[in-house]
């Protein structure tokens, strides 16, 4: 937990611009958005940190 703002902070590994793994962090809200997107059929892109939608799959939100 981040003591400064009392919010949960999630740490995960993603790929940086040069293809190397790096440790990144996101807030609980950002993590929930990523998880909801994956659960709805989207694919998380570690390179840009967002959820991409395959052709024919519409985001539910």
Backbone as CSV, one residue per row, in Angstrom:
resi,resn,N_x,N_y,N_z,CA_x,CA_y,CA_z,C_x,C_y,C_z
1,UNK,0.848,-1.174,0.000,0.000,0.000,0.000,0.887,1.228,0.000
2,UNK,0.516,2.198,-0.766,1.232,3.461,-0.846,0.791,4.318,0.337
3,UNK,1.670,4.552,1.291,1.301,5.263,2.514,0.961,6.728,2.255
4,UNK,1.472,7.298,1.168,1.232,8.706,0.887,-0.208,9.036,0.582
5,UNK,-0.886,8.203,-0.184,-2.265,8.518,-0.551,-3.242,7.411,-0.168
6,UNK,-2.780,6.407,0.553,-3.628,5.327,1.073,-4.377,4.576,-0.014
7,UNK,-3.778,4.447,-1.183,-4.381,3.684,-2.272,-3.518,2.468,-2.562
8,UNK,-4.161,1.413,-3.022,-3.402,0.237,-3.424,-2.614,0.549,-4.688
9,UNK,-1.397,0.066,-4.736,-0.554,0.233,-5.912,-0.137,-1.159,-6.375
10,UNK,-0.344,-1.455,-7.646,-0.001,-2.752,-8.211,1.294,-2.629,-8.994
11,UNK,2.185,-3.584,-8.793,3.458,-3.627,-9.503,3.417,-4.792,-10.476
12,UNK,3.882,-4.585,-11.681,3.905,-5.652,-12.673,5.084,-5.443,-13.611
13,UNK,5.375,-6.454,-14.379,6.490,-6.385,-15.328,5.929,-6.129,-16.719
14,UNK,6.505,-5.170,-17.413,6.131,-4.898,-18.801,7.406,-4.764,-19.618
15,UNK,7.258,-4.620,-20.918,8.402,-4.507,-21.822,8.605,-3.035,-22.172
16,UNK,9.840,-2.558,-22.030,10.103,-1.155,-22.359,10.280,-0.972,-23.866
17,UNK,10.584,0.248,-24.289,10.702,0.574,-25.715,11.802,-0.211,-26.427
18,UNK,12.792,-0.666,-25.677,13.908,-1.399,-26.277,13.736,-2.911,-26.175
19,UNK,12.591,-3.362,-25.661,12.327,-4.791,-25.574,12.780,-5.454,-24.288
20,UNK,13.218,-4.657,-23.318,13.676,-5.213,-22.045,12.559,-5.149,-21.004
21,UNK,12.501,-6.145,-20.119,11.478,-6.092,-19.072,11.785,-4.985,-18.067
22,UNK,10.750,-4.348,-17.573,10.906,-3.331,-16.546,9.753,-3.456,-15.559
23,UNK,9.975,-2.996,-14.354,8.918,-3.024,-13.352,8.131,-1.729,-13.472
24,UNK,6.824,-1.863,-13.571,5.948,-0.697,-13.681,4.917,-0.760,-12.563
25,UNK,4.235,0.331,-12.344,3.199,0.351,-11.324,1.944,1.000,-11.867
26,UNK,0.829,0.639,-11.277,-0.421,1.277,-11.646,-1.311,1.323,-10.417
27,UNK,-2.311,2.165,-10.467,-3.235,2.289,-9.346,-4.283,1.189,-9.404
28,UNK,-5.046,1.087,-8.345,-6.106,0.083,-8.285,-7.115,0.295,-9.409
29,UNK,-7.451,1.543,-9.704,-8.418,1.842,-10.771,-7.875,1.427,-12.134
30,UNK,-6.607,1.744,-12.405,-5.993,1.349,-13.678,-5.943,-0.167,-13.808
31,UNK,-5.601,-0.853,-12.704,-5.533,-2.308,-12.727,-6.914,-2.904,-12.979
32,UNK,-7.947,-2.338,-12.355,-9.313,-2.834,-12.551,-9.747,-2.674,-14.003
33,UNK,-9.370,-1.570,-14.637,-9.704,-1.340,-16.042,-9.010,-2.364,-16.937
34,UNK,-7.734,-2.625,-16.659,-6.989,-3.624,-17.436,-7.620,-5.000,-17.269
35,UNK,-7.932,-5.371,-16.024,-8.510,-6.686,-15.750,-9.885,-6.842,-16.397
36,UNK,-10.702,-5.788,-16.346,-12.026,-5.843,-16.977,-11.898,-6.012,-18.487
37,UNK,-10.942,-5.330,-19.087,-10.727,-5.454,-20.528,-10.306,-6.849,-20.933
38,UNK,-9.405,-7.448,-20.153,-8.960,-8.813,-20.451,-10.114,-9.789,-20.280
39,UNK,-10.903,-9.615,-19.220,-12.043,-10.505,-18.967,-13.089,-10.414,-20.068
40,UNK,-13.172,-9.258,-20.734,-14.176,-9.050,-21.779,-13.676,-9.442,-23.165
41,UNK,-12.483,-10.012,-23.252,-11.993,-10.477,-24.545,-10.890,-9.635,-25.147
42,UNK,-10.477,-8.584,-24.467,-9.385,-7.761,-24.963,-8.046,-8.386,-24.630
43,UNK,-6.992,-7.819,-25.195,-5.644,-8.321,-24.950,-4.792,-7.192,-24.395
44,UNK,-4.170,-7.425,-23.245,-3.308,-6.417,-22.641,-2.004,-6.314,-23.418
45,UNK,-1.614,-5.106,-23.732,-0.370,-4.856,-24.459,0.664,-4.313,-23.471
46,UNK,1.663,-5.119,-23.098,2.655,-4.643,-22.136,3.541,-3.531,-22.680
47,UNK,3.610,-3.387,-23.986,4.463,-2.348,-24.564,3.899,-0.949,-24.347
48,UNK,2.566,-0.813,-24.433,1.992,0.523,-24.255,1.127,0.627,-23.003
49,UNK,0.891,-0.507,-22.325,0.156,-0.469,-21.066,-1.339,-0.314,-21.199
50,UNK,-1.902,-0.664,-22.354,-3.344,-0.556,-22.542,-3.908,-1.875,-23.050
51,UNK,-5.235,-1.940,-23.099,-5.917,-3.124,-23.612,-6.302,-2.864,-25.058
52,UNK,-5.949,-3.785,-25.940,-6.316,-3.692,-27.351,-7.450,-4.661,-27.635
53,UNK,-8.295,-4.306,-28.586,-9.460,-5.121,-28.917,-9.280,-5.745,-30.286
54,UNK,-9.358,-7.082,-30.367,-9.254,-7.729,-31.675,-10.431,-7.356,-32.563
55,UNK,-10.273,-7.534,-33.847,-11.359,-7.243,-34.786,-12.606,-8.021,-34.396
56,UNK,-13.728,-7.352,-34.386,-14.995,-7.997,-34.068,-15.347,-8.004,-32.594
57,UNK,-14.436,-7.561,-31.728,-14.723,-7.504,-30.291,-14.873,-6.043,-29.900
58,UNK,-16.048,-5.692,-29.398,-16.312,-4.310,-29.001,-16.089,-4.159,-27.500
59,UNK,-15.436,-3.091,-27.080,-15.261,-2.862,-25.649,-16.624,-2.722,-24.960
60,UNK,-16.800,-3.351,-23.807,-18.095,-3.291,-23.123,-18.314,-2.005,-22.347
61,UNK,-17.300,-1.143,-22.311,-17.444,0.093,-21.532,-16.990,1.285,-22.309
